Amino acid sequence: MYEQFRRTPPAIISYLLLSWEHTVFLAMQRFTMGGKEIRPHALFVAKRFRRLTPPPVNGKTVDRYDVCLDDECYAHASVSIVVSDGIGYYLVEEPPLDNLGIKALTEIMNYIYLNLSLEVLKNFSELKKEVFRAAEELGIRDVIDERIEAIWYYMLRETKYSLITIPVEDPFVEDVELGHWRKPVTVVHRLYSDVIVPGGLFTNIVFSSEEEARSLVIRLGAKAGRSVNLARPRLHASLPEGYRVAATLGVVSKGPTFSIRKFPQIPIVVTELIREGVLSPLMAAYFWLLNESRQFYIIVGASGVGKTTLLNALLMLSPPTWKIVVIEDVPEIIVSKEDDASRPRIVRFLSNERVSAFELATDALRYRPDIIVVGEVRGREIEALVRAVASGAGSATTFHASTPDEVMMAMRNLLPQDLFALFISNMGSLAFIAKVFKSREGRFVRRVLGVYELIDGNWCEVFKWIGEHDRHEPEDPEKVVEKSRAMKRAAAFLVMNLEDISKELAMRAKFLEKLSNELNYGTEVEKYQNFVNKIIEFYRRLWSGKK
């Protein structure tokens, strides 16, 4: 049966995994063939229902909270963070459902998937109405009514990501990973990974078979609108929520694997990073002036250290009326929320198999951007960034490297000789960010270890992190201006002398330090909105001649 469905053209059939012991393949929507409407005529019923319950772990429960699958939190499961013998666990407990409820759920799922369109499946309010209508028609309304919370939870779970739905929906989880189907799924938790324990947390999510894990990879591909099969066993795509997914079906790896990288839907503001000690207020003010003077800077570091988070936060330190063109393969840079009208001139390009990041970066120059941003430089798109700086636009990007010298070696290989010389002359700044272990506190933290400028062919350290005292130096704006060629360029661009630019740097650092103390309360949405309002007010006063 699997071979029959595997040979079916991917444009016709999309796959859906139900969390039973065996895989269920299902056409998710109507399609036409030969002018006739075709609908799936059979659903292969599960052999065993899967409910996640925490195994007995002798350890300390450090947190427990609910993760909701709908706006009303009618469908939810609980998550416990447990530490045992130096190992962290992320344990999911789903609502119980008896045998009668499992049978009713199976009948409802069969009915709905065979009779409803994909549009209804995506609309939870309409789906709930259809559940009760189907229960009436099937004669199981009483059974459904008595168990509606649990049944509704498992229905939503199956329309999302099956067994891994809770970590995917959990706003505190940054990564969901599978290395081998026989081993537990692991997660990277924003609050507890590298804080209470090093590395990721082990979950109680374990696949019962390789086929089940493979089917989830196929589902991830279907969610992303990509086909994953034995001929194309690798997946690199973006899920509907904007999360980045990389997966293999098993042909190029020892069994199915996946890694889902989640990004906050609400931008993390720079005052939050200042409060956490990632960078200093003076350093943030330095990059603020780099933005305003339209210079070129790169955020450098290893994978997962917060390069994109830092870049995203720094880009918000720019005039709200500026046009920022963002080029990515997966949407990670979120300068503003989609429903936020404070930055109406954000243009986003997404590269794919048909159009490269280099082509999009070249096109971006025709949009008269104030800043061009490439989410991550991997190839020729760096050429367009260098040309953008030469044309008067600011540029920013991230790069995988361990030292400034590695960046130079890579750029020398990526750029033609004439553009490499242009890169050398226009390079504004480079920030190196990493995870470091604070032994006194027993946890990892993110820190900008240094900010460098290329002066006369040599790297000059403008800022450095003093690990012993966990602070950044210098703390005097005049010393920064004295060292920094970029600040001298900013002074020329903003028509200031060196004394004025020092005062401007000090004023903005003080402004950000004050904000980091004031915006320490409320939800993430409130912190973001308050920060946006403060930046708008700052520029209103600046443009009106007040400071």
Secondary structure, 3 states (H helix, E strand, C coil): CHHHHHCCCCCCCCCCCCCECCCCCCCCCCEEECCEEECCCCCCCCCCECCCCCCCCCCEEEEEEEEECCCCCCCEEEEEEEEECCEEEEEEECCCCCHHHHHHHHHHHHHHHHHCCHHHHHCHHHHHHHHHHHHHHHCCHHHHHHCHHHHHHHHHHHHCCHHHHHHHHCCCEEEEEECCCCCCCEEEECCCECCCECCCEEECCCCCCHHHHHHHHHHHHHHCCCCCCCCCCEEEEECCCCCEEEEECCCCCCCCEEEEECCCCCCCCHHHHHHHCCCCHHHHHHHHHHHHCCCEEEEEECCCCCHHHHHHHHHCCCCCCCCEEEEECCCCCCCCCCCCCCCCCEEEEECCCCCCHHHHHHHHHHHCCCEEEECCCCCCHHHHHHHHHHCCCEEEEEEECCCHHHHHHHHHHHCCHHHHHHHHHHEEEEEEEEEEEECCCCEEEEEEEEEEEEECCEEEEEEEEECCCCEEECCCHHHHHHHCHHHHHHHHHCCCCHHHHHHHHHHHHHHHHHHHHHCCCCCHHHHHHHHHHHHHHHHHHHHCCCC
